[in-house]
Amino acid sequence: MKFTLSWLKDHLDTSASLAEIVETLTRIGLEVEHVHDPAAQLASFRIAHVLDAQRHPNADKLQVCMVDTGDGAPVQVVCGAPNARKGLKTVFSPPGTYIPAKKITIAKGVIRGVESAGMLCSFEELDLASESDGIIELPETAPTGAVYAQWAGLDDPVIEINLTPNRADAAGVYGIARDLAAAGVGVLKEREILPIVGRFPCPVGVKLDFSDADKHLVPFFGLRLVRGVKNGPSPAWMQERLRAIGLRPINALVDITNYLTFDRARPLHVFDAKKVRGDLVVRRAVKGESLLALDGKTHELDDTIVVICDSNGVESIAGVMGGEASGCDEETTDVLIESALWDPRNIAHTGRKLGIVTDARYRFERGVDPAFALPGLELATQLVLELCGGEPSEPVLVGAVPRERTVVDFPWSETKRLAGVDLGPKQAASLLERLGFNVEGDETRARITAPGWRPDIEGKADIVEEIVRLYGVDNVPSTPLPRADGVAPAVLTLMQKRARAARRALAGQGLVEAVTWSFVSSEQAEAFGGGATALKLANPIAADLSDMRPSLLPGLVSAAQRNVARGLGDQALFEVGQIFLDPSDKGQRLAAAGVRRGLSGAGRHWSIKPKRADVFDAREDAITLLQALGVATGGLQIIPGGPDWWHPGRSATLQFGPKAIIGHFGELHPRTLLEQDVEGPIAAFEIILDMLPPPKAKTTKIKSKLEISDLQPLSRDFAFIVDKTTAAGDLVKAVAAADRALIVDVSVFDVYEGAGVPEGKKSVGIAVTLQPREKTLTDPEIEAIALKIVTEAGKKTAATLR
Amino acid sequence: MAEPGQIPNPWPEMTDIATLEQETLRQIAEAADEAALEAVRLAALGKKGAISALLATLGKMSPEERKTEGARINLLKDKATEALAARRAELAKEALERRLAAETLDVTLPTATSPLTRGRIHPISQVMEELSVIFADMGFAVAEGPDIESDDFNFTKLNFPEGHPAREMQDTFFLTPEAGEKKLLRTHTSPVQVRTMIAQKPPIRVICPGRVYRCDFDQTHTPMFHQVEGLVIDETTHMGHLKWVLEEFLKNFFEVKGVRLRMRPSFFPFTEPSMEVDVQCRRQGGEIRFGEGEDWMEILGCGMVHPNVLRNCGIDPDVHQGFAFGVGIDRLAMLKYGMSDLRAFFDADTRWLEHYGFRPLDFPTLAGGLSA
């Protein structure tokens, strides 16, 4: 919503400065977004008189002008404009002036050997026109030396407020003045709008053709004919105001409707009466009907849209936009003025459906003051008579202006209750009355009736807002929120703690946290087990952001690839975030995933052997994560292989049983990467944090008893020969099972294939740590355990000693 | 005098004690290593050594002779022993010095980076933790909910009228409708407030951080971003408390001594009265400082929970009341840590993440201060 200061002062008698007005508007909820003061940036531009103009000695297209700037001796200016000539009154800017359109500050200069002390300006340079073909030409009467903007009446600041959707009343300058007056900035100039006396009956009838159920669509419709008007350009003051707020003046009749839309938040429509055939009928459109509207487009209509018709057919889309055929132009001599009430929701629907944004729609869909429908018609008629002459008919008024008002039963204590502000009933009532509310009641409660221009008022909370708005929300005293005694209790849920711990653990592994989109392309979704229709967006913002991600991996993989394209080949990224298995609440899971690409760890370094990130890095990341989250990994099964997007021979499924799969790790399938145009190999893992077993509920924080033996542990190494395909994990398990009491650790220190080991076999070096419990083990006892280890390994994995 | 199987005395004639002393000390001093020194020791003090041999002669002497000779011979023995120890220590010291000289390494060689120096926490995660630390201290729990929501929880229960522009396809992402309910991606975390109010009886104090989605994509808007909302419902909480909570929150979040807030009336469907909050700041050469200056920056929206919203969640607005507020987490991060382009948050450029990210062990705490 835009308006100018002088326009505001038409309705508000105030001595407040622009700054005070702007500050107050923002304070009472009419947030000022922008103040454009054309005079401010044009303050240095003065009216000047060209005393003489001679051709530049060194340039054909330049002239050397002697200019009287009204400030002492004439100055010399070099000018390239073809219309610079002796005797011309124009606009001059001295050195040091900022030229808004060119975003430069001019300086004294020498142009082709001739000094130039300033510039003669075009409208374009003053940012007053988009193009000019010469410098400004002013009438001879223009006073030399005067500030041009002041002389031209350009010093009226334009104020733009960011109107919230609830404040339909402030969609007119009058409403804004009323709010400012209520806030104590000046006095509202209330002018009586007198009914126009019709000289003859309106020859055009109006019929509202609606079923009872549809009557709410048009509660009231007012129409009046003014005949014998002379339409032409509207007066300069009206044109200036319309231009200042960004509207294009068209002709007086149309400008009057636009002017009142902004002046009084009262949209109107004018028909050229000579182009209207028969009576007007207001009804639902019929499918198949269409209208060439004033926007130059033909709109297809249907029965959800309300239209105004004559015997030619549809002439106007109710409350949104008129038709081209019946519009007013310079030839119009008889005009029909329409002022009606429309259903806000229907107008919003129509505007959206047809994609039409107009100032009329804006106001009708937010709700106009029903009581102003008729005064609006009178005011419009009055302006038409003043500006265009003519003879008014009696009005045609169909339907009835709704008289119901919102009444709120309001205990005065409510302001203290909700806002913490203790205003006496008197002060509160006076604030409300200044806004046009009617207050009846006593010291404890009141019946408060909202004015017709405030359709947003529903209940007590709205009344509190009005009171506090004028009192100043900024004056509400800051009040400490009472807090529980003692130390603040812990508040995080298990999953929240897991998410936090997962991030720290993975960052501690040297991975860098990424936050990638929750949506991926459908190709990515399908490649990683997703792509279900129910998880596709109906209106994605881009084709590659169309499906809710089934996994964190596609986002991380493409992030890694983007970095590779930047020349950053070694990647170690992770993300902790939501994935989507179905659209239900339970279909959203919390996952933690990581990808490594290129050299792992510290990369190339003199002290370490560089190694490509592989399945074992991924496994370490996954297992480290589980251990950092306190998940007991004793029962964890690592089953080779995983879903399609994993390398079949270099991946594994992590599970606590066939129905308790918690995630996967491994290398991603080369085909999957190829399809995504990703340069692999990439080692990755993904763990579903919701699937991890919850910690056992414990009644005490005391840890299990620590037993430290006085006896030294001892270690024995075994070199087993097994089939190449035998899982080392199975061999480790078999060895550990040989004596669960004495064997405390089993580790693999060597895996070897090649010379000395039979074809198709591998040698696995295993170190076993024994912890004697009660007494030192004798050699025969140790031998017995070793034998058992070998036997168990042989039984379960066909292992033989090397 | 030599006995069978014994090392002969190298100095059979050297019975002159003074000569023996001179010769022994010279040999000790000249011993070049441990082995040579041991040979000298054996020759002098070994079982068959020259000094040992002298000592053996004492038995055959008269008591007077033994007294004077004994003292001289024992003095010689002590001198030799002492010299041997001194030389041994000297040799050990020289050996150590030689070893150390040989062991010198180039300590300026750079070491490999450790995982703790390479890993990073994303600024969004860090800021979310900072927020929960501050609000946990004020008694707020952290509530979360699904990203895929119903129209009912995202709009209807929050008092959005039918036909509200936010419900349009150009603002909100909808999922492809299958049989059943029309689902959408939440446009704010307010549905979590709704879920909390339905599930929990007042008093309620929660913050709701999370991902939210709107159809918008430019330098300052991304189709996905992060928000934190706060909700307090009880029987007494009013706008004054709201103001205090926001002041405490912003002061502690920006880690300044105090902030001035400016509240302005505004409008949201789900709060009444509704306000926008500007925070005091100073803009200086592209940098923004909070807690000082005379400028204002719009930072968040808030208000008293609308009676219709309370009713929609089964709470009686004549008994219970409270406030709600919402603020962008990404925006808070940008204001506090100085990133300029929102889109970079989700691009995963590792140079950006390494620069703006946080170290694995930079835990925000109240005791230690939010940021390092």
HADDOCK unambig.tbl for C-alpha pairs under 7 A between the chains (distance, minus, plus):
assign (segid A and resid 26 and name CA) (segid B and resid 264 and name CA) 6.79 0.50 0.50
assign (segid A and resid 27 and name CA) (segid B and resid 264 and name CA) 5.51 0.50 0.50
assign (segid A and resid 28 and name CA) (segid B and resid 264 and name CA) 6.86 0.50 0.50
assign (segid A and resid 28 and name CA) (segid B and resid 265 and name CA) 6.13 0.50 0.50
assign (segid A and resid 29 and name CA) (segid B and resid 264 and name CA) 5.82 0.50 0.50
assign (segid A and resid 29 and name CA) (segid B and resid 265 and name CA) 4.31 0.50 0.50
assign (segid A and resid 29 and name CA) (segid B and resid 266 and name CA) 5.45 0.50 0.50
assign (segid A and resid 164 and name CA) (segid B and resid 266 and name CA) 6.69 0.50 0.50
assign (segid A and resid 164 and name CA) (segid B and resid 267 and name CA) 5.90 0.50 0.50
assign (segid A and resid 166 and name CA) (segid B and resid 267 and name CA) 6.81 0.50 0.50
assign (segid A and resid 417 and name CA) (segid B and resid 236 and name CA) 6.99 0.50 0.50
assign (segid A and resid 417 and name CA) (segid B and resid 238 and name CA) 6.55 0.50 0.50
assign (segid A and resid 418 and name CA) (segid B and resid 238 and name CA) 4.80 0.50 0.50
assign (segid A and resid 418 and name CA) (segid B and resid 239 and name CA) 6.37 0.50 0.50
assign (segid A and resid 419 and name CA) (segid B and resid 238 and name CA) 5.21 0.50 0.50
assign (segid A and resid 419 and name CA) (segid B and resid 239 and name CA) 4.64 0.50 0.50
assign (segid A and resid 419 and name CA) (segid B and resid 240 and name CA) 6.47 0.50 0.50
assign (segid A and resid 420 and name CA) (segid B and resid 238 and name CA) 5.67 0.50 0.50
assign (segid A and resid 420 and name CA) (segid B and resid 239 and name CA) 6.11 0.50 0.50
assign (segid A and resid 420 and name CA) (segid B and resid 240 and name CA) 5.63 0.50 0.50
assign (segid A and resid 461 and name CA) (segid B and resid 272 and name CA) 5.67 0.50 0.50
assign (segid A and resid 461 and name CA) (segid B and resid 273 and name CA) 6.34 0.50 0.50
assign (segid A and resid 462 and name CA) (segid B and resid 272 and name CA) 6.27 0.50 0.50
assign (segid A and resid 462 and name CA) (segid B and resid 273 and name CA) 6.51 0.50 0.50
assign (segid A and resid 465 and name CA) (segid B and resid 272 and name CA) 6.75 0.50 0.50
assign (segid A and resid 465 and name CA) (segid B and resid 273 and name CA) 4.70 0.50 0.50
assign (segid A and resid 469 and name CA) (segid B and resid 265 and name CA) 6.13 0.50 0.50
assign (segid A and resid 473 and name CA) (segid B and resid 263 and name CA) 5.98 0.50 0.50
assign (segid A and resid 473 and name CA) (segid B and resid 264 and name CA) 6.33 0.50 0.50
assign (segid A and resid 473 and name CA) (segid B and resid 265 and name CA) 6.77 0.50 0.50
assign (segid A and resid 474 and name CA) (segid B and resid 262 and name CA) 5.99 0.50 0.50
assign (segid A and resid 474 and name CA) (segid B and resid 263 and name CA) 5.08 0.50 0.50
assign (segid A and resid 474 and name CA) (segid B and resid 264 and name CA) 6.92 0.50 0.50
assign (segid A and resid 476 and name CA) (segid B and resid 240 and name CA) 5.81 0.50 0.50
assign (segid A and resid 477 and name CA) (segid B and resid 240 and name CA) 5.38 0.50 0.50
assign (segid A and resid 478 and name CA) (segid B and resid 240 and name CA) 4.56 0.50 0.50
assign (segid A and resid 478 and name CA) (segid B and resid 241 and name CA) 6.18 0.50 0.50
assign (segid A and resid 478 and name CA) (segid B and resid 243 and name CA) 5.33 0.50 0.50
assign (segid A and resid 478 and name CA) (segid B and resid 244 and name CA) 4.84 0.50 0.50
assign (segid A and resid 479 and name CA) (segid B and resid 240 and name CA) 4.80 0.50 0.50
assign (segid A and resid 479 and name CA) (segid B and resid 241 and name CA) 4.71 0.50 0.50
assign (segid A and resid 479 and name CA) (segid B and resid 244 and name CA) 5.48 0.50 0.50
assign (segid A and resid 480 and name CA) (segid B and resid 241 and name CA) 5.67 0.50 0.50
assign (segid A and resid 480 and name CA) (segid B and resid 244 and name CA) 5.58 0.50 0.50
assign (segid A and resid 481 and name CA) (segid B and resid 241 and name CA) 5.19 0.50 0.50
assign (segid A and resid 481 and name CA) (segid B and resid 245 and name CA) 6.85 0.50 0.50
assign (segid A and resid 483 and name CA) (segid B and resid 138 and name CA) 6.41 0.50 0.50
assign (segid A and resid 483 and name CA) (segid B and resid 139 and name CA) 6.80 0.50 0.50
assign (segid A and resid 488 and name CA) (segid B and resid 136 and name CA) 6.84 0.50 0.50
assign (segid A and resid 488 and name CA) (segid B and resid 137 and name CA) 5.32 0.50 0.50
assign (segid A and resid 488 and name CA) (segid B and resid 139 and name CA) 6.18 0.50 0.50
assign (segid A and resid 491 and name CA) (segid B and resid 136 and name CA) 6.51 0.50 0.50
assign (segid A and resid 491 and name CA) (segid B and resid 141 and name CA) 4.85 0.50 0.50
assign (segid A and resid 491 and name CA) (segid B and resid 142 and name CA) 6.66 0.50 0.50
assign (segid A and resid 492 and name CA) (segid B and resid 141 and name CA) 6.72 0.50 0.50
assign (segid A and resid 492 and name CA) (segid B and resid 142 and name CA) 6.28 0.50 0.50
assign (segid A and resid 503 and name CA) (segid B and resid 121 and name CA) 6.87 0.50 0.50
assign (segid A and resid 504 and name CA) (segid B and resid 360 and name CA) 5.22 0.50 0.50
assign (segid A and resid 504 and name CA) (segid B and resid 361 and name CA) 6.94 0.50 0.50
assign (segid A and resid 507 and name CA) (segid B and resid 119 and name CA) 4.11 0.50 0.50
assign (segid A and resid 507 and name CA) (segid B and resid 120 and name CA) 5.28 0.50 0.50
assign (segid A and resid 507 and name CA) (segid B and resid 121 and name CA) 6.40 0.50 0.50
assign (segid A and resid 507 and name CA) (segid B and resid 360 and name CA) 5.20 0.50 0.50
assign (segid A and resid 508 and name CA) (segid B and resid 115 and name CA) 5.78 0.50 0.50
assign (segid A and resid 508 and name CA) (segid B and resid 116 and name CA) 4.90 0.50 0.50
assign (segid A and resid 508 and name CA) (segid B and resid 119 and name CA) 5.73 0.50 0.50
assign (segid A and resid 508 and name CA) (segid B and resid 360 and name CA) 5.49 0.50 0.50
assign (segid A and resid 509 and name CA) (segid B and resid 115 and name CA) 5.14 0.50 0.50
assign (segid A and resid 509 and name CA) (segid B and resid 116 and name CA) 6.78 0.50 0.50
assign (segid A and resid 509 and name CA) (segid B and resid 119 and name CA) 6.59 0.50 0.50
assign (segid A and resid 510 and name CA) (segid B and resid 115 and name CA) 3.75 0.50 0.50
assign (segid A and resid 510 and name CA) (segid B and resid 116 and name CA) 5.81 0.50 0.50
assign (segid A and resid 510 and name CA) (segid B and resid 118 and name CA) 4.74 0.50 0.50
assign (segid A and resid 510 and name CA) (segid B and resid 119 and name CA) 3.85 0.50 0.50
assign (segid A and resid 511 and name CA) (segid B and resid 118 and name CA) 6.87 0.50 0.50
assign (segid A and resid 511 and name CA) (segid B and resid 119 and name CA) 4.62 0.50 0.50
assign (segid A and resid 511 and name CA) (segid B and resid 120 and name CA) 6.69 0.50 0.50
assign (segid A and resid 512 and name CA) (segid B and resid 119 and name CA) 4.85 0.50 0.50
assign (segid A and resid 512 and name CA) (segid B and resid 120 and name CA) 4.53 0.50 0.50
assign (segid A and resid 512 and name CA) (segid B and resid 121 and name CA) 6.56 0.50 0.50
assign (segid A and resid 513 and name CA) (segid B and resid 120 and name CA) 5.75 0.50 0.50
assign (segid A and resid 513 and name CA) (segid B and resid 121 and name CA) 5.24 0.50 0.50
assign (segid A and resid 513 and name CA) (segid B and resid 122 and name CA) 5.28 0.50 0.50
assign (segid A and resid 514 and name CA) (segid B and resid 122 and name CA) 6.31 0.50 0.50
assign (segid A and resid 514 and name CA) (segid B and resid 348 and name CA) 5.25 0.50 0.50
assign (segid A and resid 515 and name CA) (segid B and resid 346 and name CA) 5.39 0.50 0.50
assign (segid A and resid 515 and name CA) (segid B and resid 348 and name CA) 6.83 0.50 0.50
assign (segid A and resid 516 and name CA) (segid B and resid 346 and name CA) 5.10 0.50 0.50
assign (segid A and resid 516 and name CA) (segid B and resid 347 and name CA) 6.90 0.50 0.50
assign (segid A and resid 517 and name CA) (segid B and resid 224 and name CA) 6.80 0.50 0.50
assign (segid A and resid 517 and name CA) (segid B and resid 346 and name CA) 6.72 0.50 0.50
assign (segid A and resid 533 and name CA) (segid B and resid 176 and name CA) 6.54 0.50 0.50
assign (segid A and resid 534 and name CA) (segid B and resid 175 and name CA) 6.56 0.50 0.50
assign (segid A and resid 534 and name CA) (segid B and resid 176 and name CA) 5.66 0.50 0.50
assign (segid A and resid 534 and name CA) (segid B and resid 177 and name CA) 6.75 0.50 0.50
assign (segid A and resid 534 and name CA) (segid B and resid 178 and name CA) 6.20 0.50 0.50
assign (segid A and resid 535 and name CA) (segid B and resid 175 and name CA) 6.21 0.50 0.50
assign (segid A and resid 535 and name CA) (segid B and resid 176 and name CA) 6.94 0.50 0.50
assign (segid A and resid 536 and name CA) (segid B and resid 175 and name CA) 5.63 0.50 0.50
assign (segid A and resid 536 and name CA) (segid B and resid 176 and name CA) 5.56 0.50 0.50
assign (segid A and resid 537 and name CA) (segid B and resid 173 and name CA) 6.58 0.50 0.50
assign (segid A and resid 537 and name CA) (segid B and resid 174 and name CA) 5.66 0.50 0.50
assign (segid A and resid 537 and name CA) (segid B and resid 175 and name CA) 4.24 0.50 0.50
assign (segid A and resid 537 and name CA) (segid B and resid 176 and name CA) 5.46 0.50 0.50
assign (segid A and resid 538 and name CA) (segid B and resid 174 and name CA) 5.43 0.50 0.50
assign (segid A and resid 538 and name CA) (segid B and resid 175 and name CA) 5.12 0.50 0.50
assign (segid A and resid 538 and name CA) (segid B and resid 176 and name CA) 4.59 0.50 0.50
assign (segid A and resid 539 and name CA) (segid B and resid 169 and name CA) 6.88 0.50 0.50
assign (segid A and resid 539 and name CA) (segid B and resid 173 and name CA) 6.01 0.50 0.50
assign (segid A and resid 539 and name CA) (segid B and resid 174 and name CA) 6.40 0.50 0.50
assign (segid A and resid 540 and name CA) (segid B and resid 173 and name CA) 6.90 0.50 0.50
assign (segid A and resid 541 and name CA) (segid B and resid 215 and name CA) 6.24 0.50 0.50
assign (segid A and resid 559 and name CA) (segid B and resid 347 and name CA) 6.97 0.50 0.50
assign (segid A and resid 559 and name CA) (segid B and resid 348 and name CA) 5.79 0.50 0.50
assign (segid A and resid 563 and name CA) (segid B and resid 349 and name CA) 6.07 0.50 0.50
assign (segid A and resid 563 and name CA) (segid B and resid 350 and name CA) 6.97 0.50 0.50
assign (segid A and resid 583 and name CA) (segid B and resid 148 and name CA) 6.31 0.50 0.50
assign (segid A and resid 585 and name CA) (segid B and resid 146 and name CA) 5.77 0.50 0.50
assign (segid A and resid 588 and name CA) (segid B and resid 146 and name CA) 6.63 0.50 0.50
assign (segid A and resid 602 and name CA) (segid B and resid 112 and name CA) 5.71 0.50 0.50
assign (segid A and resid 602 and name CA) (segid B and resid 113 and name CA) 5.48 0.50 0.50
assign (segid A and resid 602 and name CA) (segid B and resid 114 and name CA) 6.96 0.50 0.50
assign (segid A and resid 605 and name CA) (segid B and resid 112 and name CA) 6.36 0.50 0.50
